Every structure is written in C-alpha cells, then in structure tokens.
Amino acid sequence: MTKFYEAAKHHQISWRARYLSQLTQLGTHAGKEYPHLLPSDRWLEGLFPSIQAPLRTYIKDGNIQPHSHKHNLLSSWMLCANLYFPFRGRADGHELLSGFLASKLGLNGWDVNAVEFEYSLSPPLDPGTLLGEIGGRRGASQTSPDVAFELSRGSSEKALVLVECKYVESAFGGCSGYSKSDKRLGGRPANLHRERCSQPLDIIRDPNEFCHLTKWSRRYWEHLTPVADDSRFGDLEYCPSRSTGYQLLREYAYAQGLFDTGKYEKVIYAIAWDWRNEALTRSMRRVGLAEIESGWQQLFPRGVPIKTWSHDEWVGYVDRFGGADWKAWVEYVRVRYEWQG
C-alpha cells in the first residue's frame, strides 16, 4: 500500500473513534475485522447525515448496485456520495455546481439541471448497446461513471460531464481481458495471447485481431479514434488499459460514444481525485504517459476532452461561494477527509 493510503487509513480510523464512537462493532472483510470498515449494515453512518436516507431511497428507486465495499471508510464510492449527493436536489446546489464547472471546464452559460450517480442511460444509449457490455446494470458489471452532471443552455442545447471519483486507489484498474484465468469470466474465453497486450501499436491499428476484449464483443475501440499519427502508441510500454487504465478506457469510450450520437453539444470526461495521491496522479507513467490529462488527449484527441480537478478545489469553491447554508457540509468533509481550509 502507498504512504497516502496508510495515512488516509490512519485518519479515517481516528475520525471514526471521535465521531462514530457509539459504533463499536467492526466491519469485516474475508472474515477478518478491520477498524476502518463499518458493519456492512451500518454503512450509511459513514455519510453526511442529511444524505443518508435520501441516498438509500435513490439506490432503491434506481435499481442501483452500490459498491460492495461502500462500508469502507476509504471508499471512493462513499466519498463521491459525500461530495456531490447533497447538491443533487437543491437549486442552490445546482447553481454552485454550474459555477464550479464553468470555472474548471469552461462551461460558461451552461446550467446544471440534474446530478445522477452510477450513470447509465436507457437503450440505445446504455453501456450494453454502445459498449457491448451485456448483462450488467447500474453499478455492477457495466461501465457506470461515478457521477454525471447533465447541463443545458437555452431551450435545446445539452451537455454532459461524466466523472470518475477517486480517493486512495493507486491506479484505474487492470483490464479484465488481460487475465489468463477462466475464473470469474462468466463463460467468456480467457486470453491465451497476453503478449499482444504489449503491442499497443498493433492493437490500435487492428483491435479486432490484437485486443482480446473484442472477442467478448466489447466495442470500446469503435469509439476511440486515435490520433492520425498513431506512432504515438508505439512509444507506449503496453496497451494503456492493460494494468493501470482500464476504467479510463471504458468510461472515455462511453463518453465518446454518447457524444457521437449527436444528442449533446458537449461531453466532457473528468477525473476528480485527491491531489495528495501521487501514485494515482502518476499512475500512467508506467505505461509511458507522463500526465494523464494531456497524455490521454494526445492518444485520443477527437471530440471529448479529458479534465481533472482535486476534491479540495470543489470544497473550497463551495466554501467561498456557498454561504452559511453550506458551512456544515464544508466542515464535515474537511474534517472527514483531512482537507485544509
């Protein structure tokens, strides 16, 4: 585990001892108790108090499968809910989000009118149709960005910001198509030619031949039109999704697929992270991309920009412009995640 992970875990254990002292029972993983885990049936107590009941209802009504480790105080799923769910059902919350997205993404003149979690649209705009991910649902076995902001400008223009929210993770996941094991593949053929995953230039030129995901009828590469000078891929150590960037590949492909439908004037894919987590912010360097934002855009420059912001930037914006109504929330998340004022 990284130094940031260990420091964050220590802080969360201390936070629990101070603010959830009545919850003496520890949560478990693989039959072992851990102080940074809440009992699985008490996971809501790790959330900002005012969103606990509404979030439970939202999950039920939306038939959402929340993350299986949502009871972990280090959970980025829980962090995402704490950071954005309070703003979902309030006009002043939408106004704050609109201002922040204007300042960070250049979306001046656009208004947030919906905030959705584990984002997935109905057919034919669902991940099953666009990405070939058959059999999943929101939050489980399909690409579902953590949170999405739907925006409008005027009476007809629409925009969409899809956000992946991270906390202590050191990377964006390894490709399930890289595995050579038959376990948990649900009957899908295992990859018997993993050496092809270290041939990124061949993959981008002929994904049907060189990317095992296409054998599962996954359609990611259909949406990921690379830079015309595809020699940039020849500089990479291996496929950008093989060991560190699988989530980026899938979610960026979904964003690009949605943009190509013509429904949206703008689609932006964003990563919200803790700036102290250097392992994550530098995670694509092992592939050959010095910076995620600029490096990924060099590989796939068409249509959908990729942007980043840090969690404390969002909290600081609310602190500056939210007024007294949001002071309790600002104090809660700053104490909860040890962000400075």
C-alpha positions, 0 to 999 in steps of 0.5 A, spaced: 500 500 500 502 507 498 504 512 504 497 516 502 493 510 503 496 508 510 495 515 512 488 516 509 487 509 513 490 512 519 485 518 519 479 515 517 480 510 523 481 516 528 475 520 525 471 514 526 473 513 534 471 521 535 465 521 531 462 514 530 464 512 537 457 509 539 459 504 533 463 499 536 462 493 532 467 492 526 466 491 519 469 485 516 472 483 510 474 475 508 472 474 515 477 478 518 475 485 522 478 491 520 477 498 524 476 502 518 470 498 515 463 499 518 458 493 519 456 492 512 449 494 515 451 500 518 454 503 512 450 509 511 453 512 518 459 513 514 455 519 510 453 526 511 447 525 515 442 529 511 444 524 505 443 518 508 436 516 507 435 520 501 441 516 498 438 509 500 431 511 497 435 513 490 439 506 490 432 503 491 428 507 486 434 506 481 435 499 481 442 501 483 448 496 485 452 500 490 459 498 491 460 492 495 465 495 499 461 502 500 462 500 508 469 502 507 471 508 510 476 509 504 471 508 499 471 512 493 464 510 492 462 513 499 466 519 498 463 521 491 456 520 495 459 525 500 461 530 495 456 531 490 449 527 493 447 533 497 447 538 491 443 533 487 436 536 489 437 543 491 437 549 486 442 552 490 446 546 489 445 546 482 447 553 481 454 552 485 455 546 481 454 550 474 459 555 477 464 550 479 464 547 472 464 553 468 470 555 472 474 548 471 471 546 464 469 552 461 462 551 461 460 558 461 452 559 460 451 552 461 446 550 467 446 544 471 439 541 471 440 534 474 446 530 478 445 522 477 450 517 480 452 510 477 450 513 470 447 509 465 442 511 460 436 507 457 437 503 450 440 505 445 444 509 449 446 504 455 453 501 456 450 494 453 448 497 446 454 502 445 459 498 449 457 491 448 457 490 455 451 485 456 448 483 462 450 488 467 446 494 470 447 500 474 453 499 478 455 492 477 458 489 471 457 495 466 461 501 465 457 506 470 461 513 471 461 515 478 457 521 477 454 525 471 452 532 471 447 533 465 447 541 463 443 545 458 443 552 455 437 555 452 431 551 450 435 545 446 442 545 447 445 539 452 451 537 455 454 532 459 460 531 464 461 524 466 466 523 472 470 518 475 471 519 483 477 517 486 480 517 493 486 512 495 486 507 489 493 507 486 491 506 479 484 505 474 484 498 474 487 492 470 483 490 464 479 484 465 481 481 458 488 481 460 487 475 465 489 468 463 484 465 468 477 462 466 475 464 473 470 469 474 469 470 466 462 468 466 463 463 460 467 468 456 474 465 453 480 467 457 486 470 453 491 465 451 495 471 447 497 476 453 503 478 449 499 482 444 497 486 450 504 489 449 503 491 442 499 497 443 501 499 436 498 493 433 492 493 437 490 500 435 491 499 428 487 492 428 483 491 435 479 486 432 485 481 431 490 484 437 485 486 443 482 480 446 476 484 449 473 484 442 472 477 442 467 478 448 464 483 443 466 489 447 466 495 442 470 500 446 475 501 440 469 503 435 469 509 439 476 511 440 479 514 434 486 515 435 490 520 433 492 520 425 499 519 427 498 513 431 506 512 432 504 515 438 502 508 441 508 505 439 512 509 444 507 506 449 510 500 454 503 496 453 496 497 451 494 503 456 488 499 459 492 493 460 494 494 468 493 501 470 487 504 465 482 500 464 476 504 467 479 510 463 478 506 457 471 504 458 468 510 461 472 515 455 469 510 450 462 511 453 463 518 453 465 518 446 460 514 444 454 518 447 457 524 444 457 521 437 450 520 437 449 527 436 444 528 442 449 533 446 453 539 444 458 537 449 461 531 453 466 532 457 470 526 461 473 528 468 477 525 473 476 528 480 481 525 485 485 527 491 491 531 489 495 528 495 495 521 491 501 521 487 501 514 485 494 515 482 496 522 479 502 518 476 499 512 475 500 512 467 507 513 467 508 506 467 505 505 461 509 511 458 504 517 459 507 522 463 500 526 465 494 523 464 490 529 462 494 531 456 497 524 455 490 521 454 488 527 449 494 526 445 492 518 444 485 520 443 484 527 441 477 527 437 471 530 440 471 529 448 476 532 452 479 529 458 479 534 465 481 533 472 480 537 478 482 535 486 476 534 491 479 540 495 478 545 489 470 543 489 470 544 497 473 550 497 469 553 491 463 551 495 466 554 501 467 561 498 461 561 494 456 557 498 454 561 504 452 559 511 447 554 508 453 550 506 458 551 512 456 544 515 457 540 509 464 544 508 466 542 515 464 535 515 468 533 509 474 537 511 474 534 517 472 527 514 477 527 509 483 531 512 482 537 507 485 544 509 481 550 509 
